[in-house]
C-alpha cells in the first residue's frame, strides 16, 4: 500500500520524467527542423518542480546547455524540489 506521504514524491518523479522527455522531444525536433517547443514552456516546466528532469534532459540530449538562463532555471528548479521534499518529510 502506498503511504499518503509517498504520493507527492511519486508525482515529483513522474513530473521530472515528463520534463526529461519534453527536452528529448524538443532536441529531436530541432535536429529535423520541425516546429519546436517554445523556450518559455521548457523553462516553466523546469522551474515548477522539474529542475532535475530538465538538467538530466539537458545533459543526456545535449540540449540548451549553452544558455546561461536555462542552467539558472535548472538550478532554481532543483532548489524548489529540495525545499518541497524537505517540507513533505518534515510534516
Z-matrix of the N, CA and C atoms (Angstrom, degrees):
N
C 1 1.449
C 2 1.528 1 109.03
N 3 1.294 2 115.84 1 140.98
C 4 1.464 3 121.03 2 -179.54
C 5 1.525 4 109.33 3 -86.05
N 6 1.321 5 114.51 4 129.03
C 7 1.460 6 120.67 5 176.07
C 8 1.522 7 108.63 6 -72.42
N 9 1.319 8 116.87 7 148.17
C 10 1.462 9 121.53 8 -177.80
C 11 1.529 10 111.79 9 -62.35
N 12 1.334 11 118.16 10 -29.69
C 13 1.466 12 121.39 11 178.12
C 14 1.523 13 112.06 12 -72.09
N 15 1.327 14 117.41 13 -20.52
C 16 1.461 15 120.97 14 -179.53
C 17 1.527 16 112.60 15 -78.47
N 18 1.304 17 117.82 16 -24.60
C 19 1.467 18 121.74 17 -176.08
C 20 1.529 19 112.01 18 -58.25
N 21 1.353 20 119.59 19 -49.51
C 22 1.471 21 118.31 20 178.62
C 23 1.528 22 112.79 21 -61.53
N 24 1.318 23 117.33 22 -35.66
C 25 1.466 24 119.76 23 178.77
C 26 1.523 25 111.39 24 -67.60
N 27 1.320 26 116.05 25 -38.96
C 28 1.470 27 119.94 26 176.80
C 29 1.523 28 110.26 27 -65.37
N 30 1.328 29 116.89 28 -40.99
C 31 1.464 30 120.65 29 177.65
C 32 1.534 31 111.10 30 -63.87
N 33 1.323 32 116.83 31 -39.37
C 34 1.471 33 119.93 32 176.82
C 35 1.527 34 110.84 33 -62.91
N 36 1.310 35 116.24 34 -41.58
C 37 1.457 36 120.65 35 178.50
C 38 1.531 37 111.03 36 -63.15
N 39 1.322 38 116.58 37 -45.60
C 40 1.467 39 120.36 38 179.11
C 41 1.528 40 111.78 39 -64.42
N 42 1.335 41 116.95 40 -40.81
C 43 1.460 42 120.98 41 178.73
C 44 1.526 43 110.64 42 -62.16
N 45 1.327 44 116.77 43 -44.23
C 46 1.458 45 119.99 44 179.57
C 47 1.518 46 111.47 45 -65.70
N 48 1.325 47 117.38 46 -35.76
C 49 1.460 48 120.41 47 175.19
C 50 1.528 49 110.50 48 -64.44
N 51 1.332 50 116.76 49 -41.15
C 52 1.463 51 121.06 50 177.50
C 53 1.538 52 110.97 51 -61.72
N 54 1.326 53 117.02 52 -43.76
C 55 1.471 54 120.68 53 179.21
C 56 1.524 55 109.98 54 -64.82
N 57 1.314 56 117.63 55 -40.49
C 58 1.457 57 122.41 56 176.30
C 59 1.528 58 110.59 57 -56.81
N 60 1.329 59 115.88 58 -48.33
C 61 1.468 60 121.24 59 179.15
C 62 1.528 61 110.46 60 -63.77
N 63 1.331 62 117.19 61 -37.74
C 64 1.457 63 121.41 62 179.34
C 65 1.534 64 111.08 63 -61.05
N 66 1.326 65 117.20 64 -41.70
C 67 1.460 66 120.99 65 176.68
C 68 1.525 67 110.67 66 -64.95
N 69 1.320 68 116.71 67 -37.77
C 70 1.462 69 119.95 68 177.18
C 71 1.519 70 112.29 69 -65.50
N 72 1.310 71 116.80 70 -41.27
C 73 1.465 72 121.25 71 177.91
C 74 1.521 73 110.56 72 -63.74
N 75 1.330 74 116.68 73 -43.09
C 76 1.467 75 119.64 74 -179.75
C 77 1.524 76 110.94 75 -65.14
N 78 1.323 77 117.23 76 -38.97
C 79 1.473 78 119.93 77 177.46
C 80 1.528 79 110.15 78 -64.99
N 81 1.316 80 117.01 79 -42.31
C 82 1.463 81 121.75 80 177.63
C 83 1.528 82 110.49 81 -58.32
N 84 1.339 83 115.13 82 -45.57
C 85 1.463 84 119.20 83 -179.64
C 86 1.526 85 111.50 84 -67.16
N 87 1.321 86 117.53 85 -35.41
C 88 1.464 87 119.76 86 -178.89
C 89 1.525 88 111.42 87 -67.43
N 90 1.319 89 116.98 88 -35.38
C 91 1.471 90 120.50 89 179.37
C 92 1.528 91 111.54 90 -68.17
N 93 1.326 92 116.69 91 -28.05
C 94 1.459 93 120.74 92 -175.91
C 95 1.516 94 113.73 93 -102.52
N 96 1.320 95 116.52 94 1.15
C 97 1.456 96 120.54 95 177.06
C 98 1.518 97 114.24 96 73.32
N 99 1.318 98 117.14 97 22.89
C 100 1.467 99 121.34 98 179.39
C 101 1.517 100 110.89 99 -87.98
N 102 1.339 101 115.03 100 174.19
C 103 1.451 102 122.02 101 176.55
C 104 1.515 103 108.77 102 -57.62
N 105 1.338 104 116.32 103 135.05
C 106 1.463 105 122.14 104 -174.12
C 107 1.512 106 111.94 105 -103.57
N 108 1.306 107 115.24 106 160.61
C 109 1.459 108 121.89 107 172.22
C 110 1.527 109 106.76 108 -77.61
N 111 1.325 110 118.73 109 127.32
C 112 1.469 111 120.03 110 -178.40
C 113 1.529 112 111.74 111 -58.72
N 114 1.336 113 115.28 112 143.14
C 115 1.455 114 120.73 113 -178.61
C 116 1.524 115 111.99 114 -58.55
N 117 1.327 116 116.65 115 -34.35
C 118 1.469 117 118.35 116 -177.87
C 119 1.523 118 110.96 117 -62.87
N 120 1.338 119 118.84 118 -32.25
C 121 1.460 120 121.08 119 177.84
C 122 1.526 121 111.21 120 -73.61
N 123 1.319 122 116.44 121 -37.96
C 124 1.465 123 119.76 122 176.64
C 125 1.528 124 110.35 123 -64.68
N 126 1.324 125 116.20 124 -42.62
C 127 1.463 126 120.65 125 179.67
C 128 1.529 127 111.24 126 -67.68
N 129 1.310 128 116.99 127 -43.59
C 130 1.456 129 120.90 128 -179.19
C 131 1.534 130 110.97 129 -64.52
N 132 1.307 131 116.32 130 -42.90
C 133 1.464 132 120.03 131 177.77
C 134 1.511 133 112.31 132 -62.56
N 135 1.329 134 116.34 133 -36.94
C 136 1.462 135 120.41 134 178.43
C 137 1.521 136 110.99 135 -69.36
N 138 1.314 137 116.74 136 -40.75
C 139 1.462 138 120.53 137 -177.02
C 140 1.525 139 112.23 138 -71.20
N 141 1.319 140 116.26 139 -39.20
C 142 1.467 141 120.16 140 -177.88
C 143 1.533 142 108.65 141 -86.41
N 144 1.309 143 115.94 142 80.08
C 145 1.466 144 124.86 143 174.49
C 146 1.528 145 114.12 144 63.58
N 147 1.343 146 118.98 145 20.01
C 148 1.462 147 119.96 146 -178.85
C 149 1.513 148 114.11 147 -120.45
N 150 1.310 149 117.65 148 22.25
C 151 1.468 150 121.57 149 -175.53
C 152 1.514 151 114.58 150 -61.12
N 153 1.330 152 116.86 151 -42.38
C 154 1.463 153 119.26 152 -178.38
C 155 1.523 154 111.69 153 -70.69
N 156 1.317 155 117.21 154 -40.97
C 157 1.465 156 120.39 155 177.83
C 158 1.517 157 111.95 156 -63.76
N 159 1.333 158 116.32 157 -40.15
C 160 1.458 159 120.67 158 178.88
C 161 1.525 160 110.67 159 -67.58
N 162 1.320 161 116.19 160 -41.72
C 163 1.461 162 120.38 161 -179.97
C 164 1.524 163 110.80 162 -63.22
N 165 1.345 164 116.75 163 -47.41
C 166 1.460 165 119.89 164 177.89
C 167 1.524 166 110.87 165 -64.43
N 168 1.325 167 117.41 166 -38.76
C 169 1.463 168 120.43 167 177.06
C 170 1.514 169 111.53 168 -62.28
N 171 1.328 170 116.08 169 -41.19
C 172 1.465 171 119.92 170 177.06
C 173 1.518 172 111.92 171 -63.40
N 174 1.332 173 116.46 172 -41.21
C 175 1.468 174 120.00 173 -179.16
C 176 1.525 175 112.31 174 -71.65
N 177 1.307 176 116.49 175 -47.10
C 178 1.473 177 120.49 176 -175.86
C 179 1.520 178 111.68 177 -69.44
N 180 1.324 179 116.94 178 -44.51
C 181 1.465 180 120.80 179 -176.45
C 182 1.518 181 112.91 180 -92.62
N 183 1.341 182 117.58 181 -0.26
C 184 1.467 183 122.52 182 -177.04
C 185 1.525 184 109.81 183 51.27
N 186 1.323 185 113.98 184 54.24
C 187 1.461 186 119.88 185 -173.03
C 188 1.521 187 110.72 186 -126.05
N 189 1.306 188 116.47 187 126.57
C 190 1.467 189 124.66 188 176.61
C 191 1.533 190 112.55 189 64.36
N 192 1.311 191 117.64 190 24.01
C 193 1.466 192 120.15 191 -177.32
C 194 1.528 193 113.09 192 -83.47
N 195 1.299 194 117.84 193 -14.08
C 196 1.470 195 120.29 194 -179.86
C 197 1.522 196 113.18 195 -91.06
N 198 1.308 197 116.88 196 -10.49
C 199 1.466 198 120.42 197 -176.76
C 200 1.527 199 108.92 198 -93.22
N 201 1.336 200 114.96 199 118.97
C 202 1.460 201 120.74 200 -175.00
C 203 1.525 202 112.38 201 -60.61
N 204 1.340 203 116.73 202 -35.37
C 205 1.456 204 118.45 203 -176.73
C 206 1.524 205 112.18 204 -71.41
N 207 1.324 206 117.82 205 -26.06
C 208 1.459 207 119.44 206 173.92
C 209 1.522 208 109.95 207 -69.62
N 210 1.327 209 116.54 208 -45.18
C 211 1.470 210 119.59 209 178.72
C 212 1.524 211 110.93 210 -60.42
N 213 1.331 212 117.00 211 -39.36
C 214 1.464 213 121.16 212 179.19
C 215 1.518 214 111.11 213 -63.76
N 216 1.327 215 116.90 214 -45.12
C 217 1.465 216 120.52 215 -179.54
C 218 1.528 217 110.65 216 -68.46
N 219 1.326 218 118.00 217 -34.96
C 220 1.460 219 120.20 218 176.35
C 221 1.529 220 110.16 219 -60.21
N 222 1.315 221 116.43 220 -46.00
C 223 1.471 222 120.45 221 179.83
C 224 1.526 223 110.41 222 -64.30
N 225 1.328 224 116.75 223 -44.57
C 226 1.465 225 119.71 224 177.93
C 227 1.535 226 111.23 225 -61.31
N 228 1.314 227 116.41 226 -40.51
C 229 1.464 228 120.63 227 177.83
C 230 1.515 229 112.09 228 -63.78
N 231 1.334 230 116.93 229 -37.40
C 232 1.462 231 120.29 230 176.82
C 233 1.522 232 110.46 231 -67.01
N 234 1.317 233 116.84 232 -38.80
C 235 1.464 234 120.41 233 177.49
C 236 1.524 235 110.17 234 -63.56
N 237 1.321 236 117.25 235 -42.33
C 238 1.463 237 121.41 236 178.15
C 239 1.528 238 110.35 237 -58.70
N 240 1.328 239 117.02 238 -42.71
C 241 1.462 240 120.98 239 -179.95
C 242 1.528 241 110.94 240 -64.92
N 243 1.322 242 116.48 241 -45.92
C 244 1.469 243 120.31 242 -178.51
C 245 1.527 244 110.53 243 -62.37
N 246 1.325 245 116.97 244 -42.09
C 247 1.466 246 120.46 245 178.29
C 248 1.532 247 110.59 246 -64.90
N 249 1.317 248 117.02 247 -41.83
C 250 1.465 249 120.68 248 179.29
C 251 1.528 250 110.95 249 -63.02
N 252 1.314 251 117.03 250 -44.14
C 253 1.460 252 120.25 251 178.89
C 254 1.516 253 110.71 252 -65.70
N 255 1.321 254 117.90 253 -38.19
C 256 1.453 255 121.45 254 177.40
C 257 1.535 256 110.37 255 -57.77
N 258 1.324 257 116.63 256 -47.25
C 259 1.453 258 120.10 257 -178.81
C 260 1.531 259 111.91 258 -70.20
N 261 1.338 260 117.34 259 -30.58
C 262 1.456 261 119.98 260 176.62
C 263 1.530 262 110.73 261 -68.08
N 264 1.313 263 115.84 262 -42.19
C 265 1.460 264 120.35 263 -179.39
C 266 1.526 265 110.84 264 -71.38
N 267 1.313 266 115.65 265 -37.29
C 268 1.463 267 120.91 266 -178.23
C 269 1.529 268 112.29 267 -66.12
N 270 1.321 269 116.84 268 -35.88
C 271 1.479 270 119.36 269 -176.04
C 272 1.509 271 113.20 270 -79.29
